Amino acid sequence: MYSVEQVAGRLGLHPRTVRGYIRAGRLKAVRIGKQYRIARADLDALTGRAASARPAAAPAVEVSSIVQVDGVDRAAADRLGTLVLAGANTVHDPAQPLRVQTVHDEERQRMKIVILGGAAATADVLHLLDAVLDGGNGLLAGEADDA
């Protein structure tokens, strides 16, 4: 918290000018006794330093994916769900965790996998799924041979 005199010194203004800004509502201040106190954020808002003082953050990107796998019985759905969850738990960025949910429709023999998270982590899980399910040689192929 700055006093009117400190703000005036920082801005190269007369204290009366700063008080005028406060009375006009251009500068937020809190009155404590007979004196005003100005918060740093309010001073930054007046001078426009708030936006430029902060480093530019990278844009946040979140990917939402729904993968549908047909021809999956309960046992294969359980194995596939375990594999996908294990892949999601190896995410490298704890600031942006990967969320995965699986649903199996027994009647239609269909599984849906919902993936929410960063682009790179989602891509890793999708590559894992592609490798496991690719060409009938993956996780579900063993069941066709057993039948």
VORO-765825 format. One record per atom (N, C-alpha, C, O): x, y, z. Coordinates in steps of 0.001 Angstrom, whole numbers, padded with zeros to 6 digits, always signed. Example, Ala and Ser with C-alpha at 12.3 -4.5 7.8 and 13.67 -1.06 7.14 Angstrom:
BEGIN
+013190-005690+007800;+012300-004500+007800;+013200-003300+007800;+014236-003319+008465;+012850-002250+007080;+013670-001060+007140;+012900+000030+007870;+013409+001138+008039;
# end
This chain:
BEGIN
+000851-001175+000000;+000000+000000+000000;+000900+001242+000000;+001848+001353+000777;+000572+002146-000879;+001336+003385-001012;+000538+004552-000442;-000693+004541-000434;+001265+005555+000033;+000619+006802+000450;+000450+007685-000782;+001020+007409-001838;-000332+008739-000642;-000528+009688-001755;+000819+010278-002159;+001097+010433-003348;+001649+010604-001186;+002958+011200-001473;+003862+010228-002231;+004581+010635-003143;+003828+008951-001861;+004643+007955-002562;+004187+007797-004005;+005014+007709-004913;+002870+007760-004222;+002344+007643-005587;+002720+008879-006393;+003117+008771-007553;+002595+010047-005781;+002959+011288-006472;+004426+011259-006878;+004769+011660-007990;+005286+010791-005996;+006712+010695-006307;+006992+009711-007431;+007821+009977-008300;+006310+008584-007418;+006517+007576-008459;+006058+008070-009818;+006674+007763-010839;+004969+008838-009829;+004404+009301-011097;+004911+010677-011521;+004620+011136-012625;+005668+011332-010643;+006154+012678-010967;+005028+013707-010958;+005026+014646-011754;+004077+013523-010055;+002930+014418-009946;+002924+015094-008582;+003633+014676-007666;+002124+016132-008458;+001921+016778-007167;+000920+015939-006377;+000005+015366-006968;+001072+015854-005052;+000115+015089-004246;-001339+015538-004436;-002256+014721-004355;-001552+016841-004690;-002926+017313-004921;-003517+016680-006174;-004709+016374-006214;-002703+016486-007178;-003170+015848-008418;-003596+014408-008140;-004622+013952-008644;-002806+013697-007338;-003137+012308-006992;-004439+012269-006200;-005286+011411-006450;-004608+013187-005248;-005868+013251-004490;-007044+013552-005420;-008140+013022-005235;-006816+014387-006399;-007854+014690-007386;-008248+013451-008181;-009429+013237-008455;-007260+012634-008552;-007542+011376-009238;-008395+010459-008359;-009315+009797-008841;-008077+010431-007075;-008830+009587-006139;-010268+010079-006029;-011204+009284-006119;-010452+011383-005834;-011810+011935-005700;-012614+011758-006982;-013827+011557-006927;-011958+011831-008129;-012648+011683-009415;-012932+010213-009744;-013674+009918-010681;-012342+009295-008975;-012572+007883-009234;-011610+007289-010250;-011774+006129-010630;-010629+008029-010698;-009648+007509-011652;-008634+006587-010993;-008027+005740-011648;-008461+006762-009688;-007513+005952-008929;-008220+005444-007678;-008716+006233-006874;-008264+004134-007520;-008888+003558-006329;-007964+003732-005134;-006745+003603-005248;-008568+004027-003984;-007798+004191-002756;-008691+003860-001575;-009918+003911-001666;-008056+003524-000474;-008758+003245+000767;-008381+004340+001750;-007209+004691+001895;-009381+004870+002417;-009126+005924+003396;-008900+005280+004756;-009749+004544+005260;-007751+005565+005335;-007412+005091+006669;-007154+006328+007516;-006143+007013+007358;-008090+006598+008416;-008002+007834+009196;-008181+009016+008269;-009205+009136+007596;-007185+009894+008229;-007259+011066+007356;-006409+010911+006103;-006255+011859+005332;-005863+009730+005900;-004971+009527+004765;-005518+008453+003830;-006251+007553+004240;-005135+008580+002563;-005479+007565+001570;-004320+006591+001434;-003156+006961+001585;-004659+005342+001147;-003660+004319+000818;-004063+003693-000504;-005232+003380-000732;-003076+003517-001368;-003318+003014-002719;-002601+001673-002864;-001412+001559-002565;-003328+000671-003323;-002741-000659-003546;-001927-000649-004836;-002219+000107-005762;-000926-001481-004883;-000068-001579-006078;-000891-001924-007325;-000665-001358-008394;-001843-002850-007188;-002664-003244-008336;-003462-002058-008867;-003628-001914-010078;-003961-001199-007955;-004730-000029-008389;-003826+000999-009076;-004230+001639-010047;-002606+001150-008565;-001646+002054-009214;-001272+001515-010591;-001180+002279-011552;-001056+000203-010693;-000732-000409-011981;-001881-000255-012965;-001658-000040-014156;-003118-000365-012468;-004279-000195-013347;-004341+001227-013888;-004690+001433-015051;-004007+002206-013059;-004024+003607-013498;-002959+003859-014565;-003205+004548-015555;-001784+003296-014349;-000673+003577-015267;-000641+002631-016466;+000103+002862-017419;-001449+001564-016421;-001453+000611-017522;-000323-000386-017449;-000077-001110-018413;+000366-000439-016335;+001490-001366-016184;+001036-002791-015889;+001812-003730-016062;-000191-002966-015453;-000647-004298-015053;-000551-005287-016207;-000077-006409-016028;-000996-004879-017383;-000980-005801-018531;+000431-006036-019038;+000776-007164-019390;+001254-005000-019085;+002584-005158-019644;+003579-005738-018657;+004600-006289-019068;+003301-005625-017349;+004231-006133-016353;+004196-007655-016284;+005200-008287-015956;+003052-008238-016590;+002932-009688-016549;+003548-010303-017798;+003344-009803-018905;+004301-011387-017626;+004832-012047-018826;+003685-012665-019620;+002701-013148-019061;+003841-012634-020911;+002802-013201-021775;+002751-014711-021566;+003737-015416-021779;+001606-015183-021153;+001436-016619-020911;+001098-017308-022234;+000446-016746-023114;+001560-018524-022329;+001224-019309-023517;-000272-019595-023496;-000845-019818-022429;-000897-019591-024640;-002337-019860-024647;-002612-021278-024144;-001901-022226-024478;-003648-021389-023343;-004024-022697-022805;-004780-023472-023883;-005722-022957-024486;-004364-024690-024112;-004997-025540-025120;-005475-026797-024420;-004705-027463-023728;-006743-027120-024598;-007276-028376-024087;-007987-029080-025226;-008768-028479-025962;-007704-030347-025352;-008288-031158-026410;-009364-032049-025801;-009168-032632-024734;-010491-032149-026479;-011558-033072-026094;-011691-034089-027218;-011945-033727-028367;-011518-035363-026882;-011604-036418-027888;-012546-037503-027415;-012564-037860-026237;-013329-038024-028347;-014175-039180-028069;-013814-040243-029096;-013939-040033-030303;-013369-041377-028596;-012981-042482-029452;-014033-043579-029300;-014369-043974-028183;-014545-044066-030419;-015519-045160-030386;-014863-046397-030969;-014288-046360-032057;-014959-047494-030231;-014402-048765-030682;-015550-049760-030740;-016184-050039-029723;-015819-050298-031930;-016898-051269-032119;-016365-052696-031983;-015170-052944-032146;-017267-053620-031684;-016907-055032-031601;-016093-055364-030365;-015143-056144-030437;-016458-054777-029227;-015690-054958-028000;-016590-055600-026943;-017638-055052-026601;-016180-056761-026427;-016947-057355-025332;-016447-056796-024002;-015513-055995-023969;-017064-057217-022928;-016749-056662-021601;-015282-056871-021222;-014639-055946-020725;-014747-058063-021449;-013364-058359-021074;-012380-057474-021848;-011441-056929-021269;-012598-057338-023142;-011716-056494-023956;-011852-055032-023554;-010865-054297-023536;-013075-054605-023231;-013291-053221-022793;-012548-052946-021491;-011975-051871-021314;-012558-053911-020584;-011831-053748-019321;-010331-053636-019568;-009666-052783-018979;-009796-054493-020436;-008355-054440-020748;-007992-053129-021419;-006992-052499-021075;-008808-052726-022374;-008538-051481-023097;-008647-050278-022165;-007830-049360-022234;-009646-050284-021301;-009798-049192-020335;-008606-049096-019396;-008129-048000-019102;-008125-050240-018928;-006954-050260-018043;-005725-049723-018766;-004950-048957-018194;-005550-050119-020006;-004410-049655-020795;-004458-048138-020994;-003450-047451-020825;-005626-047627-021351;-005758-046185-021597;-005535-045395-020308;-004862-044365-020323;-006090-045867-019205;-005887-045177-017927;-004425-045205-017506;-003917-044222-016966;-003747-046319-017747;-002314-046394-017442;-001531-045404-018301;-000619-044734-017817;-001899-045318-019583;-001248-044347-020463;-001509-042916-020025;-000622-042068-020120;-002705-042640-019551;-003053-041287-019095;-002312-040929-017822;-001999-039759-017597;-002026-041919-016984;-001343-041649-015718;+000150-041406-015887;+000827-041058-014920;+000673-041579-017084;+002088-041297-017332;+002285-039916-017924;+003343-039628-018486;+001282-039056-017808;+001356-037689-018348;+002505-036954-017684;+002732-037097-016483;+003226-036168-018465;+004418-035485-017977;+004157-034112-017384;+005009-033605-016655;+003020-033486-017659;+002743-032129-017196;+001694-032156-016089;+000500-032251-016376;+002126-032073-014814;+001153-032116-013724;+000256-030878-013673;-000799-030916-013040;+000647-029799-014315;-000184-028595-014335;-001413-028782-015213;-002415-028089-015036;-001341-029707-016149;-002472-029961-017042;-002722-031469-017093;-002316-032141-018041;-003396-031994-016064;-003607-033439-016015;-004534-033926-017117;-005393-033189-017601;-004348-035155-017495;-005177-035785-018518;-006323-036509-017817;-006103-037248-016857;-007534-036298-018296;-008707-036960-017719;-009273-037923-018754;-009467-037567-019916;-009532-039133-018314;-010030-040166-019218;-011237-040841-018573;-011239-041129-017376;-012253-041086-019381;-013429-041813-018917;-013803-042829-019991;-013774-042524-021183;-014151-044027-019562;-014536-045067-020515;-015949-045547-020211;-016371-045612-019056;-016665-045881-021280;-018033-046393-021169;-018160-047569-022125;-017759-047479-023286;-018717-048666-021639;-018927-049835-022487;-020420-050112-022594;-021125-050165-021587;-020893-050289-023823;-022293-050631-024089;-022315-052119-024449;-021984-052513-025567;-022711-052921-023477;-022712-054384-023647;-023617-054822-024801;-023252-055693-025590;-024793-054213-024891;-025768-054601-025914;-025236-054370-027326;-025422-055213-028204;-024584-053246-027547;-024070-052910-028882;-022624-053364-029089;-022081-053223-030184;-021997-053912-028035;-020592-054317-028115;-019733-053143-028580;-018917-053267-029494;-019939-052000-027925;-019275-050756-028318;-018690-050096-027073;-019280-050131-025994;-017535-049503-027248;-016867-048790-026156;-016569-047374-026605;-016153-047141-027740;-016789-046431-025698;-016410-045046-025967;-015396-044621-024921;-015524-044928-023735;-014391-043909-025391;-013328-043406-024524;-013302-041893-024690;-013122-041388-025797;-013482-041176-023592;-013467-039718-023604;-012146-039272-022994;-011794-039678-021886;-011412-038428-023731;-010095-037953-023294;-010120-036426-023279;-010467-035793-024277;-009749-035841-022143;-009674-034384-021994;-008303-034030-021451;-007871-034582-020439;-007615-033110-022118;-006310-032696-021614;-005527-031934-022656;-006066-031507-023677;-004258-031771-022386;-003369-031060-023289;-003204-031786-024611;-003425-032993-024704;-002816-031041-025627;-002708-031601-026974;-001675-032712-027053;-001945-033761-027638;-000507-032505-026480;+000561-033508-026594;+000201-034780-025833;+000402-035882-026343;-000328-034641-024623;-000684-035814-023826;-001828-036582-024480;-001822-037813-024495;-002809-035863-025019;-003924-036520-025712;-003404-037257-026942;-003827-038379-027218;-002496-036636-027676;-001919-037280-028855;-001188-038565-028471;-001270-039562-029188;-000474-038546-027343;+000232-039749-026892;-000749-040891-026622;-000498-042031-027012;-001868-040585-025957;-002857-041623-025663;-003508-042117-026953;-003759-043313-027102;-003780-041211-027877;-004377-041621-029153;-003414-042494-029957;-003840-043451-030604;-002124-042174-029921;-001126-043022-030596;-001081-044406-029956;-000960-045416-030648;-001180-044442-028631;-001212-045722-027928;-002421-046547-028363;-002299-047737-028651;-003578-045907-028408;-004788-046599-028860;-004644-047102-030286;-005028-048230-030597;-004093-046269-031147;-003909-046651-032541;-002997-047866-032655;-003267-048783-033431;-001920-047869-031879;-000980-048990-031932;-001619-050270-031417;-001361-051351-031948;-002446-050160-030394;-003070-051338-029796;-004171-051899-030680;-004339-053115-030770;-004923-051018-031336;-006076-051456-032119;-005792-051600-033609;-006651-052074-034352;-004624-051210-034054;-004299-051148-035481;-004335-052507-036163;-003721-053472-035707;-005069-052557-037265;-005025-053694-038174;-005492-055025-037623;-005205-056064-038219;-006191-055030-036524;-006666-056299-035996;-005566-057122-035353;-005809-058261-034953;-004362-056577-035244;-003252-057310-034640;-003027-056907-033199;-002057-057340-032576;-003906-056089-032666;-003682-055541-031336;-004426-056276-030250;-004601-057493-030309;-004853-055544-029278;-005471-056061-028065;-006707-056906-028337;-006922-057915-027665;-007512-056518-029296;-008764-057210-029540;-008619-058412-030454;-009549-059210-030569;-007476-058562-031106;-007287-059655-032055;-007281-061005-031375;-007754-061986-031950;-006754-061078-030157;-006662-062348-029445;-008024-062960-029178;-008144-064183-029106;-009044-062144-029032;-010385-062645-028750;-010987-063340-029948;-011707-064327-029795;-010705-062845-031136;-011248-063469-032340;-010658-064879-032492;-011337-065796-032953;-009393-065040-032100;-008759-066344-032188;-009310-067306-031146;-009380-068511-031390;-009707-066779-029975;-010223-067615-028894;-011622-068119-029221;-012022-069181-028744;-012373-067371-030030;-013776-067711-030265;-013959-068883-031185;-015091-069274-031468;
# end
